[in-house]
Amino acid sequence: MTKTVIDAGICGFKTYVEAESDDGQNVSLEIKSGCPDIMAMSESLKKLDAYNVVFGPMTDSPVYKLAAKHCSHAACPVPMGIIKTIEVACSLALPKDATVHIEKD
């Protein structure tokens, strides 16, 4: 099982993603979040074909399609975090943190 914690930033919401795949392609997700937008998305993200999520243009990914429908903030890092979790769960990528560090002078 692959587990990810996504701290979305200034909104204060954290999202917890658990992903599991037995065959390296089909993945089961469990998503918990304080964000109502992410929870609305999660209802359609229980079982996915990782190849449809990961490979191809962003606009074709079911995760980003659901984000476009449900998320009210275009800069939300949660959809990317969900996809990174799926990649690791299906052995399509190695586990490594992805970060965004912001400074304003």
C-alpha positions as semicolon CSV with decimal commas, in nm:
position;residue;x (nm);y (nm);z (nm)
1;M;0,000;0,000;0,000
2;T;0,117;0,351;-0,081
3;K;0,023;0,633;0,156
4;T;0,052;1,005;0,085
5;V;-0,021;1,316;0,290
6;I;-0,083;1,628;0,082
7;D;-0,070;1,964;0,261
8;A;-0,249;2,196;0,020
9;G;-0,103;2,512;0,172
10;I;-0,276;2,828;0,284
11;C;-0,626;2,676;0,278
12;G;-0,514;2,457;0,568
13;F;-0,662;2,137;0,429
14;K;-0,469;1,811;0,437
15;T;-0,557;1,520;0,215
16;Y;-0,468;1,160;0,291
17;V;-0,445;0,917;0,001
18;E;-0,401;0,540;0,023
19;A;-0,349;0,347;-0,298
20;E;-0,313;-0,021;-0,367
21;S;-0,256;-0,217;-0,686
22;D;-0,221;-0,592;-0,728
23;D;-0,134;-0,587;-1,098
24;G;0,052;-0,259;-1,156
25;Q;-0,231;-0,111;-1,361
26;N;-0,560;-0,119;-1,172
27;V;-0,554;0,083;-0,852
28;S;-0,790;0,121;-0,557
29;L;-0,791;0,455;-0,375
30;E;-0,908;0,571;-0,036
31;I;-0,908;0,951;-0,003
32;K;-0,983;1,150;0,311
33;S;-0,974;1,528;0,323
34;G;-1,115;1,823;0,512
35;C;-1,177;1,988;0,175
36;P;-1,533;1,940;0,048
37;D;-1,414;1,979;-0,314
38;I;-1,165;1,694;-0,280
39;M;-1,419;1,476;-0,104
40;A;-1,665;1,537;-0,390
41;M;-1,393;1,424;-0,634
42;S;-1,305;1,120;-0,427
43;E;-1,645;0,959;-0,483
44;S;-1,544;0,894;-0,846
45;L;-1,185;0,792;-0,766
46;K;-1,233;0,457;-0,592
47;K;-1,098;0,228;-0,869
48;L;-0,900;0,348;-1,168
49;D;-0,685;0,227;-1,454
50;A;-0,350;0,388;-1,372
51;Y;-0,246;0,398;-1,737
52;N;-0,548;0,619;-1,816
53;V;-0,458;0,846;-1,524
54;V;-0,082;0,875;-1,571
55;F;-0,010;0,852;-1,942
56;G;-0,127;1,104;-2,198
57;P;-0,219;1,471;-2,184
58;M;-0,320;1,620;-1,849
59;T;-0,657;1,717;-1,992
60;D;-0,735;1,350;-2,059
61;S;-0,657;1,229;-1,706
62;P;-0,973;1,136;-1,513
63;V;-0,820;1,294;-1,200
64;Y;-0,776;1,632;-1,369
65;K;-1,118;1,607;-1,535
66;L;-1,275;1,561;-1,192
67;A;-1,061;1,842;-1,051
68;A;-1,189;2,073;-1,325
69;K;-1,544;1,980;-1,228
70;H;-1,511;1,995;-0,848
71;C;-1,209;2,201;-0,739
72;S;-1,264;2,570;-0,687
73;H;-0,892;2,654;-0,685
74;A;-0,681;2,598;-0,998
75;A;-0,354;2,593;-0,800
76;C;-0,465;2,303;-0,578
77;P;-0,178;2,051;-0,550
78;V;-0,403;1,762;-0,449
79;P;-0,481;1,627;-0,799
80;M;-0,108;1,606;-0,874
81;G;-0,050;1,435;-0,539
82;I;-0,319;1,179;-0,614
83;I;-0,156;1,100;-0,948
84;K;0,192;1,074;-0,793
85;T;0,048;0,830;-0,537
86;I;-0,106;0,619;-0,815
87;E;0,228;0,612;-1,000
88;V;0,410;0,476;-0,695
89;A;0,136;0,226;-0,606
90;C;0,155;0,082;-0,960
91;S;0,538;0,087;-0,975
92;L;0,531;0,346;-1,253
93;A;0,753;0,578;-1,048
94;L;0,977;0,553;-0,745
95;P;0,860;0,706;-0,416
96;K;1,007;1,056;-0,389
97;D;0,853;1,369;-0,239
98;A;0,752;1,645;-0,478
99;T;0,763;1,996;-0,332
100;V;0,676;2,354;-0,414
101;H;0,872;2,606;-0,212
102;I;0,743;2,963;-0,231
103;E;0,913;3,281;-0,110
104;K;0,805;3,638;-0,152
105;D;1,050;3,922;-0,095
